[in-house]
Amino acid sequence: MLRKVKIGIQSLLMLIILMIIFLPGYTKLQELKDKNRDLEAKIKRLQIENVFLEEELKRLNQDPVYQEKILRDKMGLVRKGEIPIKIVPEER
């Protein structure tokens, strides 16, 4: 009986030692897997955004109507002979 207890204690000590040795590595591995999963999701989002930006660039290079719209809306440009009017809201 004493021998069985001694073997049980030795097994328990070996298990504890193995956990001490391998647990930090296992924890780090899980953290890296989580980080990898997050980065893969970010890559997919950026790839989708890249497709939209490439389409907009294509429109900017090939569509004169879209070019004019962007120049007027975002850059405030006007055609020759037009008079720009800027409406300023009243302060209250």
VENCORGI-V838810 format. One record per residue. PHI is phi in whole degrees, 0 to 359 (none if undefined). NEAR is the number of other C-alpha atoms within 12 Angstrom. Layout:
# VENCORGI-V838810
phi = <PHI/PHI>
near = <NEAR/NEAR>
This chain:
# VENCORGI-V838810
phi = <none/297/293/297/295/297/295/296/293/297/296/296/297/298/297/297/297/298/296/297/285/264/298/299/294/294/298/297/300/295/297/293/296/297/296/298/297/296/292/296/295/295/299/297/299/292/295/296/298/297/298/297/293/295/295/295/298/299/296/297/279/243/250/296/294/294/302/298/300/294/298/287/287/265/251/73/280/230/284/298/93/277/248/286/237/247/264/255/293/289/271/242>
near = <7/8/9/10/11/12/13/14/14/14/14/14/14/14/15/14/13/15/15/14/13/14/15/13/14/15/15/13/14/14/14/14/14/14/14/14/14/14/14/14/14/14/14/14/14/15/14/14/14/14/14/14/14/15/15/17/16/15/18/18/15/13/15/13/13/18/20/20/18/20/16/16/12/12/11/16/18/17/12/7/7/10/10/12/9/7/6/6/6/5/4/3>
